Amino acid sequence: MPKISRWLVRTALLYLVAGAALGGLLLAVPTAGGQGWWRAHAELMLFGWVLQLAMGVAYWILPKHAAGPPRGPETLAAGIHPLLNAGIVTSAVAWLAMLPPAVLAAGRALELSAVVLFAVAAWPRVKPFGIGREL
């Protein structure tokens, strides 16, 4: 498994624990927090756990290139993890602290840039079955 995939999957599992803990707290004390806390919980679970886990597994499991580095230039894909996590943390904090909408928009822009970077890094590896490296 490539290093980038390992980081994405491990971080996704951390977000699963954090999101489940926040969700459990919100269920145990229904009057705690407010709408922002529920949205931060959704942020951690949807983007932190589900999206990050899907990106990590997809980057690992997509077919390798026929020539050159197996998964393409790793410098391009290395930016996915920091951009995505900066966006998740920014958005979650914006919900929790009720920060201005511009902060939430900045977090969403970071998340979107990570998804675009992932698509650029992974798209050349999407191809029909049987085409690629020989075993």
CORRAHU-V790219 format. One record per residue. N is the residue number from 1. PHI is phi in degrees with one decimal (none if undefined). PSI is psi in whole degrees, 0 to 359 (none if undefined). Layout:
# CORRAHU-V790219
N|PHI|PSI ; N|PHI|PSI
This chain:
# CORRAHU-V790219
1|none|131 ; 2|-65.9|156 ; 3|-59.2|321 ; 4|-63.2|318 ; 5|-64.9|320 ; 6|-61.0|317 ; 7|-64.7|317 ; 8|-63.6|316 ; 9|-68.4|316 ; 10|-63.5|318 ; 11|-66.9|324 ; 12|-60.5|320 ; 13|-66.9|326 ; 14|-64.9|318 ; 15|-65.9|326 ; 16|-60.8|314 ; 17|-65.3|314 ; 18|-65.0|317 ; 19|-66.4|321 ; 20|-67.6|321 ; 21|-64.6|317 ; 22|-65.4|319 ; 23|-64.3|319 ; 24|-63.1|320 ; 25|-63.2|317 ; 26|-67.6|327 ; 27|-75.9|326 ; 28|-71.7|324 ; 29|-125.3|86 ; 30|-60.5|336 ; 31|-88.0|355 ; 32|-72.5|152 ; 33|65.3|235 ; 34|169.1|200 ; 35|-60.5|324 ; 36|-63.3|325 ; 37|-67.8|320 ; 38|-65.6|321 ; 39|-70.4|325 ; 40|-65.0|321 ; 41|-60.5|315 ; 42|-63.8|322 ; 43|-61.0|313 ; 44|-64.7|319 ; 45|-77.2|315 ; 46|-76.6|309 ; 47|-88.6|320 ; 48|-71.9|316 ; 49|-93.8|297 ; 50|-65.9|307 ; 51|-64.6|316 ; 52|-67.3|321 ; 53|-64.9|316 ; 54|-62.4|319 ; 55|-67.5|320 ; 56|-65.1|315 ; 57|-69.9|320 ; 58|-64.4|319 ; 59|-63.4|325 ; 60|-74.3|319 ; 61|-93.5|345 ; 62|-62.0|151 ; 63|-58.1|151 ; 64|-82.9|159 ; 65|-67.9|152 ; 66|-72.2|330 ; 67|-140.9|157 ; 68|80.0|199 ; 69|-60.2|139 ; 70|-56.8|323 ; 71|-115.9|18 ; 72|83.9|187 ; 73|-66.6|121 ; 74|-73.0|339 ; 75|-65.5|327 ; 76|-67.5|314 ; 77|-75.6|341 ; 78|-65.2|338 ; 79|-81.4|349 ; 80|-62.6|309 ; 81|-61.2|308 ; 82|-65.4|322 ; 83|-65.1|314 ; 84|-63.2|315 ; 85|-71.5|326 ; 86|-63.4|320 ; 87|-67.7|319 ; 88|-65.1|313 ; 89|-64.9|317 ; 90|-61.3|314 ; 91|-67.1|317 ; 92|-64.4|317 ; 93|-66.0|323 ; 94|-62.4|321 ; 95|-68.8|315 ; 96|-66.4|318 ; 97|-92.5|3 ; 98|52.2|49 ; 99|-76.1|166 ; 100|-58.9|155 ; 101|-58.1|336 ; 102|-64.7|327 ; 103|-69.4|317 ; 104|-63.0|320 ; 105|-64.4|324 ; 106|-65.9|319 ; 107|-63.2|317 ; 108|-64.5|324 ; 109|-65.2|322 ; 110|-65.2|317 ; 111|-63.0|316 ; 112|-63.6|320 ; 113|-65.1|326 ; 114|-66.8|319 ; 115|-66.5|319 ; 116|-64.7|318 ; 117|-62.5|320 ; 118|-61.9|316 ; 119|-62.6|319 ; 120|-65.6|321 ; 121|-74.0|325 ; 122|-93.9|334 ; 123|-59.2|320 ; 124|-62.8|343 ; 125|-90.8|355 ; 126|-83.3|115 ; 127|-156.1|168 ; 128|-64.7|156 ; 129|-61.6|139 ; 130|93.3|351 ; 131|-102.3|126 ; 132|150.5|208 ; 133|-67.1|145 ; 134|-86.5|144 ; 135|-81.1|none
